Amino acid sequence: MEQPASAYFMEDRHDPNETHTLSVLVQNEPGVLARVIGLFSGRGYNIDSLTVSETEHAKHMSLITIVTTGTPMVIQQIKHQLDRMIPVYRVVDMTLTGRAIERELAMVKVKGTGDLRMEALRLSEAFRARVIDATTESFVFEITGGTAKIDQFINLMIPLGLVEVSRTGVAAIARGPDGT
């Protein structure tokens, strides 16, 4: 059977996959995001999380934060290919800097009554999730934190009546007084 045309199958399969957060500063113009995503899809790279926001309006700059998984060689290829793109000004591997703060926001809708409802409220307090909407039958919680914290909260809400989840994706910034 023929292997799929993916960068993951070109690697030595014994290399462990790693998850990296890449901060990509780009020109804020139409089509740039499509080109960045096209680089990933065209080569079979995976995107675990993607967030984009204009960061410097006067300079027409946007920051794309990409969480991706691959072997060390695949991660290196991704960074080099992003660096060579014309509208890309800077690519920083926030994982390698060791100085990054990463956060994500999620809204989590839970439906339940009685003891299940009380348990959902109790857990929301433990996780510092805020109730942003409440009815007699449901809650919508807002939770921020690392991806693992949000995953854990969502998993605990499943047996309590989880209905829906909306997540922003990871945002990352370097610690300390200097920019990336």
N, C-alpha and C positions, 0 to 999 in steps of 0.2 A: 504494500500500500504506500502510495506517495505521500510524503510529509507536506503539510500546508506551507505556503510561501510566507513564512513569518521569521522575523529576526531571532525569535526565541529558539527556533530549531537549528539555526546556524551556529549556535554556541556549543561549547562543550557542556553537556547536560549535567555535569558534576558541579558546575559553578552554582552557588546558591543565589537565589533571587534576592534582591535588596529593594527596599522602597526608598525613593528619594524625592525630596521636594525641591523643585526648580523654580527660581524667580527669574522671569524673563521680561526685561524692559523693552518695549517696542514703540514704534511710531503709531500713534492713534489715527489710523486711516482705514477706510473700508477694505475688507479683504484680508487684513493681516491675520486675524484670528483663524480664518478659513485656511490660510497657508500654513500656519503653525499646526493646526489639527490635521491638515493634509499630510504633513511630514510624518506624523504619528501613524495615521491610518494607512498611508501608502507603503510603509515599511513594516507594518504589523506590530508596532509598539502599542502598549496599553496605556490608557489614561485612567487612573483611579479617581482623580479629582481635578477639577478645572475651575478656576475663578479668574475673572477679568474685571479690572476697574481702571478708569482714568485716574492717574495720580498727579499729573502736572498739566493742568488745563492750558496754561499759557504756552507751554512747550509742546503741546499735543502728544503727550506720552501716556501710555497705559502700562499697567503691570499685569502680566499673566502669571498666575501661580499654578503650577502643574505638579501633581503627585503621580509618579509613575513607578512601575515595578519592572525589574529586569536584572539580568546578570551584570556584574561590574562592567563588562565589555559593552553591553547594550546601553547602559546608562551613559558611558563615555561617548558612544556613537551619537546618542540623542543630543548630548551637550554640544558636540562638535558640529552637528548638522544644524542645530538651532543657531549657533554662533555665526555660521556662514550665511544665514538668511539676511537679505538686504534690510528689511525694516527692523531688525533686532539690534539693539544697542548693547545689551549686556545680558549674560546668562550666569546666574549664581546658583550653585548647588548648595541650598540652605542646609542640607543634611551634613555635608562635609565641613561646613564652617563651624558646626558645633555650638553656634551662638544664636540659634533661631528660636523664636517663640511661634508656635503654631496653634491656631484656634479655628474652630468651626462652630457654626450656629445651626441648630435644628429646631423645627417646630414639630411637636409630637402630639397627635390626637389620640386620646384614649376614651373609650366608651365603657361605662360600667356603673353599677349601683351598689349600695350596701357596703359590705366588707371590701370588695374589690376596689371600689371608689376610694375608700379610706386608705387602703394600701398604696394606691397610685399617688395619693396626696402625700403620704408619709415618705415614699421613695423620692418624690419630687423635692421635698425639703432636704433630704439627705444629699441629693445631687445638686442642690442649689438651682433647681429649675424653677422658673416663674410661671404661674398660671396667667396666660394672656387672654383666655376666653373660657367661660364656664357656662354650662347649661345644667339642667337637672339630670341629664344623661351622659354628659361628656365634659372633658377638659381638653384644652390645647395648652401644652407646656412649651416654653421657650427655654432651651438649654444651650449654653456655650461651654467650650472646653476643647480638650484634645479629642481626636477621633476615637481613641479607645474608650474614653469616658462616655462619649455620646453613644457608641456602639453598645456599651454595657447598659446604659439607661434604656435604650430601645429594647434590648433583649429582655430586661426585667419587666417591661411594659407588655410584652407579647401575651403572657398568660392573664394579664389584668384587663385585656380588651383593646389592645393596640388596633387602631383603625387606619392611620395614615401617618407618613413621615415626609417632611420636606427639609432638605439639607442644603446649605450654601456651598459646601466644599471648603477646602483648607485655605486660610489666609496665613501668611507667614511674614515675619519681620525679624531683623537682626537685633540682638540685644546690644546695649551700650549706646554711646553718643554718636557713633558714626553710622552712615547709611551703607547699604550693600554695594 
